[in-house]
Amino acid sequence: MADQTSEKKKRWKKKHLRTVCAFANSYGGRLSVGDTGSFSPEEAKKLSAGIYDEISEELDIHPHVRSVETGGRAYITMDIKPSPDPISFNGVYYRRVGKEDRELTGEELETFILLRDRRARLGLLVPGAVAEDLNQTAVKSFCSLAKIPETSNEELMKSLNQISDGILKGSAVVMFHKNPSQFILAPDIRIGRFSSSGTMEDMDVISGPAFLQPSETMEILSEKYLADCGYPADALKEAVINAVAHKDYSAGDPIRIRIHEDSISVSNPGGIRRRDLAEGLEGVSRPTNPALSDMFFRSGKMRLMGTGIPEMQAACLRNGMNPPVIEATREDFRITFFLSSSGRSEERLSGKTLAHERGKSYADMTDEVSGRTSRAESRRSSLLAAEGSEDSAAEK
């Protein structure tokens, strides 16, 4: 029997991921496998673990999958929550319509993606935002770094595909508008220094065009907060640029930089999928806001080669510090640098940290992520060795 939010299958097959996908893209639902006499308790527990792992790997969502025992036999049930992000199966998006899993196509698919995918939201036009209101310092700085001849604001925005019928897209508003907060809630960076008791002792707010925020933030950090500290400036700058480029600007929450006696963290709303985080260690770049990342790339502030995390880790090693700790969920991303080598680096990128953020899991994710971490560490070691060789050659 099936309806809008429930369905029952006799046996689990991979094609049933389509139903899980449809539930996640709609109002959620419950999918049951088997009936009261289908499995022994041991079989049901083993199959539950396998189903969870398959859903987690293929769809990157984490439903509650469990075996239900009755009369010495068992069946399986799973509860799928609505996903805030669009979910696809084999590149196809489905929604639950009545008793059916319906494939989304054409305008319906385009509308669905724009409304659900934060990567697409800044591509929407912002009524009232016009080229005349761009910050000229930000525009001139961008043109200079990107080696683009200075032209009118409107012509520049056209060349960047950031304007239509005189109206700016959200990405242009974030990057260059003189007052982004007129259209977007909390598009700023907030720096706070905290005492050992957790009391905030000082604070600064960096607002205005996002293109200028990283350099302004680094200037304040170096002059006011970290003048006598040993944090690697290159790693901190990379972390700040990444936070600006990958932030979810629809969240209404600022980027936060928290400074403690022995650590500094940079966090932004708009997290990262576990699969994307692991691929980030393998040199794969998946920008949250492609247009912002592209403009930072054009100006030479980002490479878009997936090297950001490994380079931050290598910079810490060069400074005699442990690599930074990364904590990521779908909602938030935070990277923390520790002055002391006794920081939390033993937890960095561990399955334990990621699993804790997502709740209890059938499978221990430690081996998968630790394996990728080991390969990333090998790559960082090679980078350090190469730099050492270059330094030696230069001395000779």
C-alpha positions as CSV (number, residue, x, y, z in Angstrom):
1,M,0.0,0.0,0.0
2,A,1.3,3.4,-0.9
3,D,0.4,7.1,-0.5
4,Q,2.0,10.5,-0.5
5,T,4.3,9.8,2.5
6,S,4.5,6.0,2.8
7,E,5.4,3.0,0.7
8,K,6.1,-0.7,1.2
9,K,8.5,-2.9,-0.8
10,K,8.7,-6.7,-0.6
11,R,12.5,-6.7,-1.1
12,W,15.1,-3.9,-1.1
13,K,16.5,-3.1,-4.6
14,K,18.8,-0.2,-5.6
15,K,16.1,1.3,-7.8
16,H,14.1,2.0,-4.6
17,L,16.6,4.8,-4.0
18,R,14.3,6.7,-6.4
19,T,11.5,6.6,-3.8
20,V,13.9,7.7,-1.0
21,C,15.0,10.6,-3.2
22,A,11.4,11.5,-3.9
23,F,10.5,11.5,-0.2
24,A,13.5,13.7,0.6
25,N,12.6,16.2,-2.1
26,S,9.0,16.4,-0.9
27,Y,7.5,16.1,2.6
28,G,9.5,13.2,3.8
29,G,8.0,9.7,4.3
30,R,8.4,6.2,5.6
31,L,9.5,3.3,3.4
32,S,9.1,-0.3,4.7
33,V,10.8,-3.4,3.3
34,G,9.3,-6.8,3.9
35,D,6.5,-7.7,6.3
36,T,6.4,-9.2,9.7
37,G,7.7,-12.6,8.5
38,S,10.2,-11.6,5.9
39,F,13.5,-11.7,7.8
40,S,15.1,-13.2,10.9
41,P,16.2,-10.5,13.4
42,E,19.8,-11.0,12.4
43,E,19.1,-10.7,8.7
44,A,17.0,-7.6,9.3
45,K,19.8,-5.9,11.3
46,K,22.4,-6.7,8.6
47,L,20.2,-5.5,5.8
48,S,19.3,-2.3,7.7
49,A,23.0,-1.5,7.9
50,G,23.5,-2.2,4.2
51,I,20.5,0.0,3.2
52,Y,21.7,2.9,5.4
53,D,25.2,2.7,3.9
54,E,23.8,2.6,0.4
55,I,21.5,5.6,0.9
56,S,24.2,7.6,2.6
57,E,26.7,6.9,-0.1
58,E,24.4,7.4,-3.1
59,L,22.2,10.3,-1.9
60,D,24.3,11.7,0.9
61,I,21.3,11.8,3.3
62,H,21.0,10.0,6.6
63,P,17.5,8.5,7.3
64,H,16.7,6.5,10.4
65,V,16.8,2.9,9.3
66,R,15.8,0.2,11.8
67,S,14.6,-3.4,12.0
68,V,11.3,-4.1,13.7
69,E,10.9,-7.5,15.4
70,T,7.6,-9.2,16.1
71,G,7.0,-12.8,16.9
72,G,10.6,-13.9,16.3
73,R,10.7,-12.4,12.8
74,A,11.4,-8.9,11.5
75,Y,11.0,-6.3,8.8
76,I,12.7,-3.0,8.0
77,T,11.4,0.5,8.1
78,M,13.1,3.8,7.4
79,D,12.0,7.4,8.0
80,I,13.2,10.0,5.5
81,K,13.1,13.6,6.4
82,P,12.5,16.4,3.9
83,S,15.9,17.7,2.7
84,P,16.6,21.4,2.6
85,D,18.8,20.8,-0.4
86,P,17.8,19.1,-3.7
87,I,18.6,15.4,-3.9
88,S,19.2,13.5,-7.1
89,F,19.5,9.8,-7.9
90,N,21.7,9.0,-10.9
91,G,21.5,12.7,-11.9
92,V,17.7,12.7,-11.9
93,Y,15.5,14.7,-9.4
94,Y,12.3,13.1,-8.2
95,R,9.4,14.4,-6.1
96,R,6.5,12.4,-4.5
97,V,3.2,13.1,-6.2
98,G,0.4,11.0,-4.7
99,K,1.6,7.4,-4.9
100,E,4.2,8.0,-7.6
101,D,7.8,9.1,-7.8
102,R,7.7,11.7,-10.5
103,E,10.8,12.9,-12.4
104,L,11.3,16.6,-12.5
105,T,12.1,18.1,-15.9
106,G,12.0,21.5,-17.8
107,E,10.8,24.6,-16.0
108,E,9.5,22.6,-13.1
109,L,13.1,21.3,-12.5
110,E,14.6,24.7,-12.9
111,T,12.2,26.3,-10.4
112,F,12.8,23.5,-7.9
113,I,16.6,23.9,-8.1
114,L,16.5,27.7,-7.8
115,L,14.3,27.5,-4.7
116,R,16.1,24.6,-3.0
117,D,19.7,24.8,-4.0
118,R,21.7,27.5,-2.3
119,R,24.3,27.2,-5.0
120,A,21.8,28.7,-7.4
121,R,20.2,31.4,-5.2
122,L,22.7,34.1,-5.9
123,G,22.0,33.6,-9.6
124,L,18.5,35.2,-9.1
125,L,17.9,38.9,-10.0
126,V,17.5,41.3,-7.1
127,P,14.8,43.9,-7.8
128,G,16.1,47.4,-7.0
129,A,19.8,46.5,-7.3
130,V,21.3,48.5,-10.2
131,A,24.9,48.9,-11.5
132,E,25.0,52.6,-10.5
133,D,25.1,51.5,-6.8
134,L,28.2,49.4,-7.0
135,N,31.2,50.3,-4.8
136,Q,33.8,51.8,-7.1
137,T,36.7,50.8,-4.9
138,A,35.7,47.2,-5.1
139,V,35.0,47.4,-8.9
140,K,38.4,49.1,-9.6
141,S,40.3,46.6,-7.4
142,F,38.7,43.7,-9.2
143,C,39.4,45.1,-12.6
144,S,43.0,45.7,-11.6
145,L,43.6,42.3,-10.2
146,A,41.7,40.5,-13.0
147,K,43.5,42.6,-15.6
148,I,40.2,43.8,-17.1
149,P,40.2,47.3,-18.7
150,E,38.1,49.7,-16.7
151,T,34.7,50.3,-18.2
152,S,31.2,51.2,-17.1
153,N,29.7,49.3,-14.2
154,E,27.0,48.0,-16.4
155,E,29.4,46.8,-19.1
156,L,31.5,45.0,-16.5
157,M,28.5,43.3,-15.1
158,K,27.4,42.2,-18.6
159,S,30.8,40.7,-19.2
160,L,30.5,38.7,-16.0
161,N,26.9,37.7,-16.7
162,Q,25.8,39.4,-13.6
163,I,23.0,41.7,-14.9
164,S,19.8,41.4,-16.9
165,D,17.6,44.2,-18.1
166,G,19.5,46.6,-15.8
167,I,18.9,44.5,-12.7
168,L,21.9,42.9,-10.8
169,K,22.1,39.3,-9.8
170,G,22.5,38.4,-6.1
171,S,26.2,37.4,-6.6
172,A,26.9,40.9,-8.0
173,V,25.2,42.5,-5.0
174,V,27.2,40.4,-2.5
175,M,30.5,41.1,-4.2
176,F,30.3,44.7,-5.3
177,H,27.3,46.6,-4.0
178,K,28.1,49.5,-1.7
179,N,25.5,48.3,0.8
180,P,24.7,44.6,0.4
181,S,22.8,44.6,3.6
182,Q,20.1,46.6,1.9
183,F,19.1,43.4,0.1
184,I,20.8,40.5,2.1
185,L,20.6,39.9,5.8
186,A,23.9,39.8,7.7
187,P,26.3,39.7,4.7
188,D,29.2,40.7,6.9
189,I,32.1,39.2,8.9
190,R,32.2,39.6,12.7
191,I,35.4,39.2,14.7
192,G,35.2,38.5,18.5
193,R,37.9,38.0,21.1
194,F,37.0,35.9,24.1
195,S,38.5,35.4,27.5
196,S,39.2,32.0,29.0
197,S,35.8,32.3,30.8
198,G,34.0,32.7,27.4
199,T,33.3,36.4,27.8
200,M,33.6,38.5,24.7
201,E,36.2,41.2,25.3
202,D,36.3,43.0,21.9
203,M,34.5,42.9,18.6
204,D,34.8,44.3,15.0
205,V,32.3,44.1,12.1
206,I,33.6,44.1,8.5
207,S,30.7,45.0,6.1
208,G,30.4,46.3,2.6
209,P,31.3,44.5,-0.7
210,A,32.4,40.9,-0.1
211,F,35.2,41.3,-2.6
212,L,37.0,43.7,-0.2
213,Q,36.1,41.9,3.0
214,P,39.0,39.3,3.1
215,S,41.7,42.0,2.8
216,E,40.0,44.3,5.3
217,T,39.6,41.4,7.7
218,M,43.2,40.3,7.5
219,E,44.3,43.9,8.1
220,I,42.3,44.2,11.3
221,L,43.4,40.7,12.5
222,S,47.1,41.5,11.9
223,E,47.0,45.0,13.4
224,K,44.6,44.5,16.3
225,Y,44.2,40.9,17.3
226,L,47.1,38.7,16.2
227,A,50.1,41.1,16.0
228,D,52.2,38.9,18.3
229,C,50.8,35.5,17.4
230,G,52.3,32.8,15.3
231,Y,49.4,31.9,13.1
232,P,50.3,31.4,9.4
233,A,48.8,34.5,7.6
234,D,48.4,32.6,4.3
235,A,46.3,29.9,5.9
236,L,44.1,32.4,7.7
237,K,43.6,34.4,4.6
238,E,42.7,31.3,2.7
239,A,40.1,30.4,5.4
240,V,38.5,33.8,5.3
241,I,38.3,33.9,1.5
242,N,36.8,30.4,1.5
243,A,34.2,31.4,4.1
244,V,33.2,34.4,2.0
245,A,33.0,32.4,-1.2
246,H,31.2,29.4,0.2
247,K,28.8,31.0,2.7
248,D,25.1,30.5,2.3
249,Y,23.9,34.1,1.9
250,S,20.2,33.1,2.4
251,A,20.9,31.9,6.0
252,G,20.8,35.4,7.5
253,D,23.8,34.7,9.6
254,P,27.3,36.3,9.4
255,I,30.7,34.8,9.1
256,R,32.2,34.5,12.6
257,I,35.9,34.7,13.6
258,R,36.3,33.7,17.2
259,I,39.7,34.4,18.8
260,H,40.7,32.6,22.0
261,E,43.9,32.5,24.0
262,D,45.3,29.5,22.1
263,S,43.0,29.2,19.0
264,I,41.2,31.1,16.2
265,S,38.2,29.7,14.3
266,V,36.5,30.9,11.1
267,S,33.0,29.7,10.6
268,N,30.3,30.3,8.0
269,P,26.7,29.2,7.5
270,G,26.3,26.9,4.6
271,G,28.0,23.7,5.3
272,I,29.5,21.0,3.1
273,R,28.5,17.5,2.3
274,R,30.7,14.7,3.7
275,R,31.5,13.5,0.2
276,D,32.5,17.0,-0.9
277,L,34.7,17.4,2.1
278,A,36.5,14.2,1.5
279,E,36.9,15.1,-2.2
280,G,38.3,18.4,-1.1
281,L,41.3,16.5,0.3
282,E,41.7,14.8,-3.1
283,G,42.0,18.1,-5.1
284,V,38.4,18.4,-6.2
285,S,36.8,21.8,-6.0
286,R,33.0,22.1,-5.7
287,P,32.1,25.8,-5.1
288,T,29.0,26.5,-3.1
289,N,28.5,29.8,-4.9
290,P,30.1,29.3,-8.4
291,A,29.8,32.9,-9.4
292,L,31.5,34.3,-6.3
293,S,34.3,31.7,-6.6
294,D,34.7,32.5,-10.3
295,M,35.2,36.2,-9.6
296,F,37.7,35.5,-6.8
297,F,39.4,33.1,-9.3
298,R,39.6,35.8,-12.0
299,S,41.2,38.2,-9.5
300,G,43.8,35.6,-8.4
301,K,42.4,35.2,-4.9
302,M,41.3,31.6,-5.4
303,R,42.6,28.8,-7.6
304,L,39.5,26.5,-7.8
305,M,41.8,23.5,-7.9
306,G,40.7,21.9,-4.6
307,T,44.1,22.9,-3.0
308,G,42.7,25.2,-0.3
309,I,42.5,22.7,2.6
310,P,45.8,20.9,1.8
311,E,47.6,24.3,1.5
312,M,46.2,25.5,4.9
313,Q,47.4,22.2,6.5
314,A,50.8,22.6,4.9
315,A,51.1,26.2,6.1
316,C,50.5,25.1,9.6
317,L,53.1,22.4,9.4
318,R,55.6,24.9,8.1
319,N,54.9,27.0,11.2
320,G,55.4,24.0,13.5
321,M,51.7,23.8,14.3
322,N,49.3,20.9,14.0
323,P,47.0,21.0,11.0
324,P,43.7,22.8,11.6
325,V,40.5,21.1,12.8
326,I,37.6,21.0,10.4
327,E,34.0,20.5,11.5
328,A,31.4,20.3,8.8
329,T,27.7,19.7,8.5
330,R,25.2,20.6,5.9
331,E,24.4,23.8,7.8
332,D,27.8,25.1,9.0
333,F,31.5,24.9,8.3
334,R,34.2,25.8,10.8
335,I,38.0,25.6,10.6
336,T,40.0,26.1,13.8
337,F,43.7,26.8,14.1
338,F,45.6,26.0,17.4
339,L,48.8,27.7,18.5
340,S,49.7,24.8,20.7
341,S,50.6,21.4,19.2
342,S,48.4,19.8,21.9
343,G,45.2,21.1,20.2
344,R,42.3,18.9,18.9
345,S,44.1,18.0,15.7
346,E,43.9,14.3,16.6
347,E,40.2,14.6,15.8
348,R,40.7,16.5,12.5
349,L,38.5,15.2,9.7
350,S,37.9,12.1,11.7
351,G,34.8,9.9,11.1
352,K,34.0,10.5,14.8
353,T,33.7,14.3,14.3
354,L,31.6,14.0,11.2
355,A,29.4,11.2,12.5
356,H,28.7,13.1,15.6
357,E,27.4,16.0,13.6
358,R,25.0,13.8,11.7
359,G,23.9,11.5,14.5
360,K,24.4,7.8,15.0
361,S,25.5,5.8,12.0
362,Y,25.5,2.1,11.3
363,A,28.9,2.2,9.6
364,D,32.1,3.7,11.2
365,M,33.1,6.4,8.8
366,T,36.6,6.7,10.3
367,D,38.4,4.3,7.9
368,E,37.0,6.1,4.8
369,V,37.8,9.6,5.8
370,S,41.1,8.7,7.6
371,G,42.3,7.0,4.4
372,R,41.6,10.1,2.4
373,T,43.3,12.2,5.1
374,S,46.4,10.0,5.0
375,R,46.7,10.6,1.2
376,A,46.2,14.3,1.8
377,E,49.0,14.3,4.4
378,S,51.3,12.5,2.0
379,R,50.6,15.1,-0.6
380,R,51.4,17.9,2.0
381,S,54.6,16.1,2.9
382,S,55.6,16.1,-0.8
383,L,54.8,19.8,-1.0
384,L,56.9,20.6,2.0
385,A,59.8,18.5,0.7
386,A,59.6,20.2,-2.7
387,E,59.6,23.6,-1.1
388,G,62.6,22.5,1.0
389,S,64.5,21.5,-2.1
390,E,63.7,24.8,-3.8
391,D,65.0,26.7,-0.8
392,S,68.2,24.6,-0.7
393,A,68.7,25.2,-4.4
394,A,68.2,28.9,-4.0
395,E,70.8,29.0,-1.1
396,K,73.3,27.4,-3.3
